[in-house]
């Protein structure tokens, strides 16, 4: 099993409603992309957040499933929307669990 973790940072002008919509769109991917075993998405409340607003944790059966997710058109659409509303940085890590 693979754990995929990502944190997203947005511009200061990005509204909470826009971020809420990014979260909603990310959560709905589990209904669209069959390779997602599990996904959690939410606001980062850590005081050590370094400006990163949203955290994502997703699980996949193998690397092919992860790649299917990363390059799936629906995932790409969410990424494009996030950039439209002010996404400026992403950090991600992937590891075996």
Secondary structure, 3 states (H helix, E strand, C coil): CEEEEEEEEECCCCCHHHHHHHHHHHHHHHHHCCCEEEEEEEECCCCCCCCCCEEEEEEECCHHHHHHHHCCHHHHHHHHHHHHCCEEEEEEEEEEC
